[in-house]
Amino acid sequence: MLASLLTPRSIAVVGVSVEPHKVGHQVFVNLSSFTGKVYPINPKHKKILGHTCYDSVLSLPDAVDLVVIVTPMQTVEPIVDECIDKKVGALIIITAGFAETSENGKLIQARIAQKCATHDIELLGPNTLGAVNPYAKMNASFSAGGIEEGSIGLISQSGAMLTTIFAEFQSRGVGCSFALSLGNKAGVSENEALEYALNDEHTKLIAVYLESLANPREFFAFTKKVSQKKPIIVLKGGTTSAGQTASLSHTAALATDIALLQAASAQMGFVVVETIEQFFETTFFVDQLLSPHARGGDVKHSMTEGVGDGKHHEKTSSTAISLPSNLMILTNAGGPGVNSVDLASMYSIPLATWSSSSIERFSREIPRVKPANPTDLLGDAQVVDIQAALEIAQLDKGIESLLLIITPQAVTDIPGITKLLIEKYGSHHERSTRKPIIASLMGGEMEHKYVQELRDHHITVSEYANEGIEIFGWVNHMRRAQEIDRSAVLMKQLEKALQGNTQSKIQERCHFPLQTGELEEVYILLENYGFTLPRAAIAKSMSDIDTMGQFPPDDVFPLIAKTANMKLKHKALVGGIVKDIFSIVQARSAYKQLTKFGNRVLFQEVIENGVEAIIGGKRDAQFGPFIAVGMGGSLTNVLSDRQYIFLPASQREIRAACARTKLFTQLQPQQKEQTILAVERFARLFNEHPEIEELEINPLLLVADKAYVADVKVTLFPKIDSPLSS
């Protein structure tokens, strides 16, 4: 996968220019260090930069693996046709002006993509910065150059963002294993890039910037597979909008792209950061953790050998990623320390405790300091005190990582502390003997000099303690990603879900198990999957109300009445519900009131003292089928309590999602089990009924050892005729 694109033996550039300010010139200059053959193509010149220039792709004397196109948009498609005839392995179309600018450009891009797919040509772009592989000495881009070898795989939808990343990497002395600017993603998307990263021997960590997902379900499946061996850090652009379109259901109302992506990250094992600063600092810190000389860096490998054949070779870790599982906070200021502990709890970061031998060492070496977490070294702490605390922590086997918070008090020796940290934790030091540390120098502008000095020595620094906690929070998320469910059965279900083709989906939707979506039909379906329904009857006329008078009042009342019109999605908002019905007279009045929504009215027994939950399912056009669970009824949108579960999901994933809800804090053990059981039944139902676009139980009333479906909404996909039937 992507061998011709990222490990080519020969490269041709169409549109090379002799003018230094032109993109074609910069691309060719960047290829000057490439060890394979390079061919400039421009019919206007005989030679460029000492290389023989050719008129066209077809005039090249030899076969070529990769062709980079930097010519005007209207010339690109004929060049692609030449590449097909030449049997080129990969194409990078740097040229812009396609789907991102016009309908005509969109059509041309689609034709190019189809041609490349038909002829098995790896296509990057169009509208891309290009591709970089430092280990192959290949910079097939118009970036500024100077990109060093490293262990971070870079995938960016935006070329401008990738140049920003390159600049930051260069300033920190950090390299990458490969970099891809995806551009319009007509061919190679983040999914193919992730597959390459998984099998690339040089890539230990993957940093991704995306503004959209080409195929979210495929992305989730890949991240679940890849994140077991290589952490994935995602920065998502385009997460806000001026306004959300009103939704027909509560399930979808809070399901924004970023909410779903965050939910998927917990289930699939990748990390979503919120800012470019978090992206850089988390990436650099994790890169240090995974470097060969870092903690847990002695990882055994198995690899498939191969030399000089132009193919990509695999070297995959045989052990899981080793990341710290707890944190000790040291500080010279009590307030930031306490605040950091609160934040650590919010991020579910386990806090370390001092061993008895460490406590004894404190009493001997720093007797005025009480060892706790956080450990307050006091405002007048000297360099020698900080050094002693760090050494005690270093020797304590129960402590796995450190956050050192320093505030600039009158007697604080910031230069001395900086020197100490560089001596003990700098890049020259054998990191396999030192525990991971983040230093937080909270002094604003006056500390910038020391922040930069520490960063120059590859020590992670934050200017505020909360930023350090955030980084440890992401690392903790990555560590927990190793524990997510990747059972063989679940992974096979994920693969099967991705293999469904359009024809099978059409056939499924031509033969609905649910035909009308009317209330009686939906109730039968729910009962077939084990759901419990309150006693109820549907009145279609006033005479049906009189029938209720034949039973003793104690057996019937109190009741609640609702319109049975399934097209009405928000009954309570429009007056589609009448409560507190204690007699036939009141039942008649309720029926009369509700007939404005249709002549079918549901009368239902009242379930007392139940905790209200919501379980909803939606088949999203981008993200595929997912379930939402949380607090329901009147609190549905007030508390915004939602956890999302993407299907297929295991019982373990369902339990984990339910446990993260605010709902679960209100439930007794029996009610928790009933909730989990209801979500499992719902997941099975939703999986097995592809004709349902949206389904929502709200509220699900949790009473002791029972869960009642008090109300339900359903939306079916429109029926379509099978193309096979005509």
N, C-alpha and C positions, 0 to 999 in steps of 0.2 A: 504493500500500500504506500503510495506517494514516493516510490523509489526514483522514478524518472524526474520527479519534481524537486526532491531534496537531496538526492545523491546521484546526480547525472554524471556521465563521463564526458559529455560535450554539450555546449550551449551556443545557440545562435541568437543574436539580438537584431530584430528587424526595426529599423528606424534609428540606427546609430547616427549621431550628429557630430560634426567637428566643432560645433559651438558649445563652449563649456557650460553655458546657462541652460542648455536644453536637457530634458529628462533623459533622452536616449544617450547622450554623452555621459551623464553621471552613472547610468546603469552599466555602461561598458567599462568605465573607469573602475567601478566597484568590483568588476570581475577580473581585474588585473592580477589578483592573487590566486585565482582559480587554477588548480593544477591540471585540469583536463583541457580539451580543445575549446577555443572560443572563436566564433565567426561573426564579424560585423556584416550586416546586410543593409546596403543603401546603394541603389543604382547610380546615384550622382557622383560617387567617389570610387577611386581605385584602391586607396589605402586609407585606413583610419587608425591612428595611434600605433602605427607600425604593423598592423594586421591587414592582409589582403581583404578587400571588400568585395562582396558578392551582390549580384543583381536581385536575387530572389532566393527563397527557401529551396526551390527545386534546382537551383544552380549550384548548391553546395556539393563539394566533391565526395563527402562521406555522409553516413547516417548521423543523425543528431538526436540526442535524448530530449533536450529541453529547448523550446523556442520562446523568447521573450518578445512581445509585440508592443512597440511604443510608436505607433503611427496614428494618423487621424481616424476617427471612428468609422467613416465610410469606407476605409481601405481594409478594415480588420477582417471581415468575413471572407473576402477572396484569399487573404493570407492564410486563414484557417484552412481553407480548401487545399491550398498548397501543402500545408502541414499534414493533412490527411493523406495526400498522395505520397508524401515523403515518409509516411509511417513514423511520425514524431511521437514520442512517448508522453510528453507533457507540454502544456502551454501556460504561460503567464501573460495575461492581457492587462497591461498597465493602463492602457487607454481608458479614459472616462467618456461619458456621454451616452450611456446605454439606458438600462431600465431606471436609473436614478434621475433621468432628465426628461424623458418623453415616452409616449406610447410607441412611437416608431423604434426608438432605442430599445424598448422592452421586447418588441417583436424580433429585432435582429439578435438580441442577446439570447432569446429563447431558441432561435434557429442554431446559433453557434453552440449552445449547450447541448442541444439534441445531437448535432453532428459529432461533438466530442464524445458524448456518451455512447453513441452507436459504434464509434471506432476505438473505444477504450483509451481515450486520451485524457490524462489528468489535467483538469482545467482550473486554474487559479484566477479569480477575478470575474469579469473585468472591473476597472476602477480600483485597482489594488496598488499598494506600495511595492509589493513583490515578496520574495522569499529569501530567507537567509539560513545557511547551515555553516557555522564557524568550523565544525570538524571536517567539513569537505572543502574548506577555504572558499566557500561560495557565498557571495552577496549579490543576488540577482534582484536588486531593488535600487531605488533612487534615494535611499537614506544617506546620512552623512558618512557612513562607514565606521570602521574602527570597532566592530563588535567582537568581543572576545569569546573564547570557549567557556562554557559553564554548564550547569546542570538544570537550568530552568527552561522549559519549553514554553514559548510565547505564542499565543493565538489571539489575534486582534481583528475585529471586524473593521476597525477604523485605521487607516494608514497614518493619519495625523497622531492618533493616540500611540501607535507603535513607535513613531519617531520620538515622542515624549518619553516613552518607556526606555528606549535605547539611550537617550540622553541621561536619564536618571541612573541607569545601569552603569554607564561609563563614569559618572561622577562618584559612584560608590565602589568602582572596581569590581563589578559583578558581570559575569558573562551569561550567555544562553546556549542551550543545546541546539535549538532551531527557532525560527520565527516565521510566522505566516500572517500576512495581511490578507484577510478573506475577501475584502471588497464587496461586490454584489453577490457573491456566493452562488454564481451560476453553476459551478461544478463542485469544487472542494468547499466543504462547510466545516464548522467546528467539530462535527461528528467524525469525519474522515481524519481530521487533524488529531483528535483524541486517540483514535485507533493507532495512528502512527506513533504518538507519544508513548502509548502503552508498551510498544515493542521496541522503542528506541533505547539502546544501551546507555546513552549519555544523559537521558532525561530522568531526573529524580522527582521533579516537581513541575506542575503545569499551571501557568498563570494565564487567565483568559479574560479578554474584554469583549463584551457583546452588546449590541443594541437590539438584536432580535435573534430568535432561535429558528434555524432552518426547519428542524423537525424536533420539537420538544421531547416527544416520547422516545425517539432514537437517542437524543442527548441524554436523557435520564438513564436509559439502559446502558449506554457507554460509560457514563460517570459512575454508575454503580459497580461496573466491572473494573474500571481503571483505578478508582479511588482506594481500592483494597491495597494496591501496591504503590500508588503515586498520588500524593495529595493534589487536589484541584482547587485553585482559588479563582473565584469569578467576580469581576466587577461588571455590573449590568447598567448600561446607559439607557435612557429613555424610559424611566420607571414612573414618571409622573405624567399627568394629563390635566388639561384645564378643567375638565369635568368628566365624571363617570356617567355613561349612558344608564338610564333607569333600567333596572332588571325586573324580570317577571317573577323572580324567586329570591328568597333570602339567601339561598345557597350561593348564588352567583354574585350577590350584591357586594360582598367584600372580597371576592376572588379576583383581585387585580393581578396583573402579570407578576409584580414583585412579590405579592403575598404567596402566589402559587410557586414561584421560584424558590422562595425561602422555605416553604413547606417541603418542596421536592429535595432541597439540599439536605434536610434532616433525614429523609427516607433513602436518598440515593448516595449520600456520602461526600458531596462536594461542599464548599464553603462560599457563601455570598457575602462579600464585604460591601460597605456602603459608600466609601469615599476613595479617591485616588491615593490619599495618604495611607489609609488602611491597606490598600492594595499593595503599595510599595513596601511598607514596614513589615506587614505580615509575610509577604513573599521573601524578603531578605532574611527575616528571622528564621523562617522554616528552611530556607536554603542553607543557612548555617547549621541548623539541627541535622540536616540530612547529608552534609558534606562528609567526605571520607574520614576526616579527623574529628568529626563532632561526636557527641554522645550517641551511642548506639550505631555508629557509622560502619562497624565491621560487619557488613552484610555479605552473605554468600550469594554467588550468582551461578546461573547456568546459561550457556550461550551456544548458539549455532554458528560454527566457524565459516568463514568465507572471505577471501581476499581478492580485490581487484576485479570483481565481476560486475560492478555497477549495481549490485543489489543491496537492499537494506537488510541488515542482519540483527537478529534479536539477542538481547541479553536481559533477561527478566529476573528481578529479585525473587528468591525462593522463600524469603521471610517477610513477615509483615513489617510495616513502618514502625520505628521506635520513636515515640514522642512522650514528653513528660506528662505524668498523670496527676501531679499536684503542684502547689505553689506556696512558697514562703515569702512573705512581704517584710522587708526591712526598711526602716525610715527614721529620719531625724525630726519628724513632725507627726504628732499623734493624729491630727485631724485628717490629713490626706490618707494616712494609713487606715483609719476607721472607714473612711469613704470608699477606699479601694476594696476593703473586705465586703462591704455592701454590694459593690459592683460585681465582685467575684461571685457572690451568691446569685446575682441576676443572670450571670453568664454560666452558672452551674459549674464553676471551676472548683474542684476539690482543694481545700486548704491543707497544707502539711502541718504536722505537729513536731515539736522538738523531742528527741529521744532523752531518756534520763541522763545519759552520759553527756549530751550537749548541755542540758540544764546545769549539770555539775561544772562544766567548763565555763559557762557564763558566770556562775558564782565565784569562780577563781579569777577569771580574766577581766570580766566587766561586771563586777558585783552590783553596781547601781542599776543595771538593766534587767528588767523582768522578761525572760524569754516567753513569748506568746506569738500569736499570729493575728494582727501584725506585731512585730517586735519594734517597740519604740526605743531607739538608741539615744533619745533625748536631744534637745535643741542645741546643746553645746558639744555634741559628739565630735571627736577629733578623728583624723584619718586613721590613727592606730586603733580606735574603737570600731570603726567600720571594717577595717582589715580583719580584726579579730572575729567579728560577727560573720563575715563572709567565709573565713576559714572554718569556723565551727559548722556553718551550714554545709560547706564543701564536704566535710567528713561525716556528716549525718546521713546515713543510708536511707532514711525515710523521707528525705527531701529531694525532690527531682528538678525543681526550677526556682529561680529567684527574681523578685522585683525589688529593686533598690530605689527608694524615693528620697530625693535630696531636695530640700528647700534652702534658699540662700539666706541663712540667718547671719547675724553679725560676726560670729566666730567660725562660720563654716568655711573650710578650706577647699573651695571648688577645684582650683588647679591641682591640689594634692590628691583629691578624690579621683579626678580625671586620670592623673598619672597612675594611681593605684589600679584602676580598672583596666587601663591599657596594659600594664605589666601582668595582670592576672588573667585577663580575658581577651586581649587583643589578638589580631589575626596571626601574629608571629607565634602565638602560644599553641601548644598541642591540646586542641579542644577536647579530645577524647578523655582528658583528665579533669576537665572543668564542667560544672553544671551550667545549663542554659541560663542566661541572665538578661534582663532588660533594665536599663538604667533610666530613671525619670528625673531629669534636671528641671525643676519647676522655678525658673527665674526669668522667663521671657527673654527680651532682647539681650540682656547682660550675660546670658548663658549660651548664646548661639555659638560663640567661638568654641566652647568646650563640647557642645553637642556635635559640631562638625568634626572636631578632633577625634571624638570617640567613633563617629561613623567612618572616618578615614581608616580606622583600625578594625572595621567590620564588627563593631559593637552596636547592638540595636539600642537606640535612645528614643525616648518620647519626651515631649516638652511638658506633658501633663500626665499625671498618674493614670487617669481614666483611659488614655490612649494605650498605655502599657497593658492594662487589664483587658482591653478589647483584643489586643494581639494574642494574649494568652487564651482569651475566650475562643478565638478562631482555631488556635492550636488544639484546644480541648475538644472542639467540634470535630477536627480531623482525627483526633485519637479515638473519639467515640465512633467515627465513621468506620473504623476497623471492626466494630462490633455489630454493625447493622446486618440484617438478615440477607445472606447471599447463598442460601441453600440451593442445591442443584435443582430442586423442584421449582423454586421461585424464579431462578435465572432462566430456566427453560420456558416458564410461563411468559416472562418478559420477551424472550426471543419470539415466541409464538405470536404474542400480541403485535409485534412489529412486522410479522410476515403476512398478515391479512391483506388480501388484494381487493381492489375495487369491486370486482365481479362478485366475490363472496359476500361483501357488505350489501350489495344491491339485492342479492338473493335472500339474505337474512331479512331485509326490510320489506320484501315482497310477501312474506308469510309471517304475519304478526301473531305471536301468542296473545298479545293485547290487541284487540280489534278497534275498540271505541274509546277507551280511556275513561269510560263512565265509572261512577263511584262504586257501583256493585261489582263491576269487573275487577277494579283495583283492589277492593276489599278481599275478593276471592284469591287474588294473586298473593296478597300479603299473608293471608291465612295459610296458603300452601307453603310458604317459606317459614312458618312457625311464629308469626307475629300474633300478639293478642289484641283483640279489638273490643272496645266497650260494647255493651248491648245497645243496639240501635235499630231504627226502622226508618224507611223513606216513605214519606207521605206524598202522594201525587194529587190528592184532592182533599177537600174538607171532610169528606166521609171517612177517609182513613184516620183522621184525628178522632172521630167518634169511636172508632174501634178500640182506641186506647182506654176509653171510659169503661170497657167491660172488665178491666182488671182492677184489683184493689189498688188504691193510690200509693200505698207503701211499696208496692212492687214496681211502680212506674216512675214516680217523681222523687227528687227533682230531675229536670231535664235541661238540656241545652239544645237549641235549634240552630241549624246552619243551612244556608242554601247548598243544594247538591249540584249547583252549576260549576263544573270543573274548569270552565274557561275563566272563571273569576278567581284571580290569583291572590288578592289581598282582601279577604272577606271582612276582617275586623275594621279595616280602614273605610270601607264603603257601607257599613251597616249590615253586612251579610251574616251576622251572628246575633242571636238573642239568648241571654242567660237568665237564670233564676226562674224557671218555669215550674210551678208547683200545682197546677190544676189544668183541667181540660179547657177551661175558659181562657187561661193564659196561653195554652198550646194553640187554640184557635186564633188568638190574637197574633201570636208569633208567626203562624203559617200565613195569615193574611198579609203581615208586614213583609215577609220574605218572598212572596210570589212575584214581586217586581223584578226579581232576578231569574224567574222561571218557576214552573209549578211543582218542581221536585224539591222537597225540603227534608233534610236529615234531622231526626230527633234522636238524641243520644244521652245515655245515662251520664251523670256527673261523677267523675273520679275525684275523690277528696284527697287532699294532702300529698299530692304527687309533685316531685321535682320535675320541672319542664326542661326537656332536652330537644335538640334538633339534630336530625340526620338527613343530609341531602346528597344527591348525586347529580352530576352534570357531565355530559359528553362535550367537552370543549373542542372547538375546531382546531386549536393549536395544541393544547396540552393533553388531549385525550380524556378518558374517563377518570373522574376523581370523586371522592366522597368528602363531605364536610361534616364535622361533629362539634357540638358545643352546647352552650346554654341556649334554651329555646323559649317559646312563648313570648311574653311581653319583654323579655330581656334579650331577644334575639339580636337586635342591632344596637341596643343600648350599650352592652358590654363588649361587643365585637369579639365574642369568644368563638374562635374557629380554629380547628386543626384540620389540615387537608391530608387525605390519604389517596395516593395514586394507585390505580388498579393495573395489573393484579397486585394484591398485597397479602402478606402472610399474617397469621394470627399475632405473631410477635410485633409486626409493624402496626397493626391495629391497636394492640394493647398500649404500645409506646405512645401513639398519637392521642389516644383517649386520656392517658395519664398526664399529658401536657395541658389539658383543658382546665379552665377555671371551674367548669362543671364538676370535675372530679373532686374538687376541694369541698363540695357541698354534699357529697354522697356517702352513704354507708357502704360497707364492703359488699353486701348483697346487691345494692343498687349499681355499684361499679361493675359487678359481673354481669348484671342484666344489660347494662349499656354496651359492654364489649360484645356480648352475645348478639344484641340487636344490630350492631354495626357489622358483625361478621355475616349475619343473615342478609343484611342490606347489600353488602358487597357481592355476595353470591347472586342475589336477585339481579343486581344491576349488571353484573358480568354476563349473566345468562339471558338478558333481554335487551338486545341491541336496538330494538324498536323504540326504547325509551330515551328521549333526549335529556329530560330532567325529571327527577323524582324527589319529593321532599316530604318527610314526616316531621310535622311541627304543629303542636308539641308531641313528643314522645313522653308520656307521663310515667315517671319511675316511682312506684309505690312498693315499698318493702321488697318482696321477691318477685314482683311482676313489672312488666313494662307494657303500657297500653298505647296503641296508636290512636291519638285523639283527633288528629286531622292529617290529611294527605293531599298533595298536589302532584299532578303528573302532566308532562308534555310529551307527546309522541312525535317522532319524525313524520313528516308527510309521506303518505304512501306513494311509491313510484313504480312505474311499470318496468318489469325486467326486460332488457334488450333481447333476452333469449326467447321471450314469449311472442314476439311479433314476427 
